[in-house]
Amino acid sequence: MSDETTEANVDPDQYRAELEAKRREKDAFFADHPQSPIPPEEREEFSGLEYFPPDLQYRVTATVSLEPDPEADPVAMDTTAGREMRYLRVAKLVFDLEREDPDLEGGRYGLAAYSQEAATDTLFVPFRDKTTGQGSYRGGRYMELEVDGDLEDGQALLVDFNLAYSPFCAFSETFDCPLPPEANWLEVAIPAGEKAP
């Protein structure tokens, strides 16, 4: 990603306005769309998703460390229905969290990024953190990261936890969702993105 995506070049007011517009769009989809995960009998009472406030300190630049051969050792992720789904672990994303609040722990962290195919134009990043079950969905949350061009070792990649979302199984047991593997259990609170439904 280009330098234009880094936090230093982001206008906070514009960022907040764009994020809140995306959230309103998602609420409209959940309320009315036939493919909404909200059960039809509950849609009339649906008043929108709950979110942590937008916060630019959870928009971080990660360094990509590519896996040598993702297809050699697929990862089996347990699902909410007790099955297994196989993913390729294509990279590790290493990033720093700098906290303005002294009560929140900062430091360096890493998350594995996955794909179901060898293609790396979209990375699947399921994770748990210390808000899991304490404000965010008990099964963990997801991020999908878009990659421009080929993913390269040492590349800088934007990771925006404000875009973290709950899987569809958080809204209905009819869905079967992969659970974040232990490699992606962060020992830190990430109060950003969607809260528990």
C-alpha positions as MATLAB code, in Angstrom:
seq = 'MSDETTEANVDPDQYRAELEAKRREKDAFFADHPQSPIPPEEREEFSGLEYFPPDLQYRVTATVSLEPDPEADPVAMDTTAGREMRYLRVAKLVFDLEREDPDLEGGRYGLAAYSQEAATDTLFVPFRDKTTGQGSYRGGRYMELEVDGDLEDGQALLVDFNLAYSPFCAFSETFDCPLPPEANWLEVAIPAGEKAP';
ca = [
       0.000    0.000    0.000;
       1.145    3.508   -0.654;
       2.298    6.018    1.952;
      -1.036    7.809    1.500;
      -2.718    5.077    3.557;
      -0.584    5.641    6.643;
      -2.035    7.240    9.751;
       0.104   10.383    9.411;
      -1.630   11.302    6.168;
      -5.210   10.643    7.336;
      -7.592   13.492    8.101;
      -9.347   12.343   11.306;
     -12.661   14.062   10.526;
     -12.801   12.708    6.992;
     -11.816    9.228    8.193;
     -14.559    9.231   10.837;
     -17.175   10.454    8.321;
     -16.230    7.744    5.795;
     -16.209    5.012    8.460;
     -19.593    6.062    9.819;
     -21.014    6.107    6.269;
     -19.809    2.512    5.768;
     -21.419    1.534    9.060;
     -24.768    3.064    8.050;
     -24.576    1.181    4.753;
     -23.956   -2.096    6.568;
     -26.851   -1.425    8.961;
     -29.152   -0.901    5.964;
     -27.986   -4.220    4.457;
     -28.564   -6.071    7.729;
     -32.020   -4.517    8.159;
     -33.434   -5.149    4.693;
     -31.371   -7.378    2.439;
     -32.532  -10.972    1.754;
     -28.980  -12.194    2.500;
     -28.815  -10.455    5.876;
     -27.653  -12.736    8.712;
     -30.373  -11.268   10.950;
     -33.231  -13.823   11.112;
     -36.249  -12.456    9.164;
     -38.454  -12.442   12.259;
     -35.947  -10.178   14.067;
     -35.285   -7.619   11.309;
     -38.190   -5.338   12.187;
     -36.680   -4.745   15.637;
     -33.090   -4.432   14.343;
     -31.878   -0.901   15.080;
     -28.280   -1.176   13.894;
     -24.993   -2.749   14.937;
     -23.015   -1.486   17.905;
     -19.435   -0.316   17.433;
     -16.486    0.873   19.422;
     -15.809    4.560   18.646;
     -13.551    5.183   15.609;
      -9.952    5.428   16.811;
      -6.935    6.035   14.586;
      -4.540    4.394   17.061;
      -6.047    1.059   15.930;
      -5.183    1.795   12.300;
      -1.633    0.437   12.145;
       1.016   -0.378    9.580;
       2.110   -4.010    9.715;
       5.222   -5.584    8.241;
       4.551   -8.686    6.133;
       6.564  -11.847    6.756;
       5.675  -14.395    4.054;
       5.334  -18.089    4.798;
       7.854  -20.098    2.723;
       5.280  -22.554    1.293;
       1.688  -22.024    2.489;
       0.381  -25.050    0.558;
       2.790  -27.419    2.339;
       1.011  -27.236    5.681;
      -2.640  -26.071    5.544;
      -4.146  -24.950    8.853;
      -7.312  -26.654   10.078;
      -9.607  -24.144   11.795;
     -12.401  -25.387   14.016;
     -15.825  -23.957   13.234;
     -18.801  -22.957   15.354;
     -20.634  -26.103   14.171;
     -17.806  -28.422   15.252;
     -16.376  -28.997   11.767;
     -12.968  -28.069   10.370;
     -12.116  -25.707    7.511;
      -8.689  -25.650    5.892;
      -6.825  -22.436    5.172;
      -3.390  -21.564    3.866;
      -1.309  -19.478    6.235;
       0.282  -17.074    3.780;
       1.936  -14.479    6.017;
       2.503  -13.089    9.468;
       1.656   -9.433   10.046;
       3.779   -7.748   12.733;
       2.717   -4.372   14.101;
       3.159   -2.017   17.024;
       0.350   -0.632   19.168;
       1.066    2.716   20.729;
      -1.446    3.621   23.431;
      -2.475    7.071   24.533;
      -4.272    5.578   27.541;
      -1.699    4.442   30.174;
      -4.172    1.789   31.385;
      -4.027    0.028   28.003;
      -1.017   -2.105   27.165;
       0.999   -1.293   24.047;
       3.778   -3.245   22.414;
       4.582   -5.373   19.370;
       2.106   -8.011   18.189;
       1.623  -10.411   15.311;
      -1.324  -11.922   13.477;
      -1.319  -14.710   10.903;
      -3.027  -13.951    7.603;
      -4.808  -16.724    5.713;
      -6.336  -17.562    2.361;
      -8.348  -20.541    1.129;
      -6.443  -20.436   -2.147;
      -2.916  -19.505   -3.149;
      -4.139  -16.058   -4.257;
      -3.174  -13.248   -1.872;
      -5.192  -10.299   -3.169;
      -7.440  -10.603   -0.090;
      -6.118  -11.818    3.267;
      -8.399  -13.341    5.898;
      -7.379  -12.371    9.453;
      -9.540  -13.939   12.183;
      -8.564  -12.932   15.718;
      -9.466  -12.882   19.377;
      -8.384  -10.222   21.853;
      -9.138   -9.270   25.438;
     -12.488   -7.768   24.412;
     -13.627  -11.182   23.105;
     -16.659  -12.205   25.135;
     -16.291   -8.947   27.098;
     -17.735   -6.484   24.614;
     -17.026   -8.119   21.268;
     -18.406  -11.422   19.930;
     -17.389  -14.449   22.019;
     -16.261  -16.377   18.921;
     -13.790  -13.718   17.807;
     -13.822  -11.234   14.948;
     -12.560  -11.041   11.389;
     -10.731   -8.613    9.138;
     -10.270   -8.835    5.374;
      -7.256   -6.979    4.026;
      -7.080   -5.967    0.375;
      -3.613   -6.196   -1.207;
      -2.612   -4.141   -4.246;
      -0.406   -6.252   -6.514;
       1.736   -9.144   -5.300;
       2.244   -9.628   -1.579;
       5.949   -9.258   -0.800;
       8.155  -10.128    2.141;
       8.870   -7.015    4.202;
       5.992   -5.097    2.617;
       4.087   -2.534    4.699;
       0.366   -3.332    4.892;
      -2.389   -1.293    6.489;
      -4.335   -3.092    9.241;
      -7.393   -1.166   10.423;
      -9.053   -2.730   13.463;
     -11.874   -0.184   13.141;
     -13.051   -2.434   10.300;
     -13.043   -5.616   12.413;
     -16.418   -7.326   12.208;
     -18.384  -10.156   13.781;
     -18.972  -13.256   11.628;
     -22.513  -14.108   10.520;
     -22.743  -16.871   13.141;
     -22.824  -14.124   15.795;
     -26.320  -13.299   14.552;
     -27.748  -16.735   13.750;
     -26.786  -20.335   14.513;
     -27.698  -21.301   10.952;
     -24.237  -20.095    9.891;
     -21.028  -22.066   10.391;
     -17.965  -19.863   10.907;
     -14.258  -20.607   11.424;
     -12.917  -19.794   14.871;
      -9.636  -17.865   15.172;
      -6.734  -20.284   15.726;
      -4.627  -19.879   18.846;
      -1.882  -18.179   16.813;
      -4.262  -15.212   16.493;
      -5.281  -14.822   20.138;
      -3.959  -11.397   21.058;
      -3.099  -10.829   24.707;
      -4.269   -7.243   24.488;
      -7.610   -5.427   24.269;
      -8.540   -4.031   20.852;
     -11.587   -1.816   21.534;
     -12.173   -1.051   17.862;
     -14.597   -2.293   15.225;
     -17.857   -4.115   15.891;
     -19.103   -4.895   19.362;
     -21.033   -8.062   20.192;
     -24.569   -8.112   18.723;
];
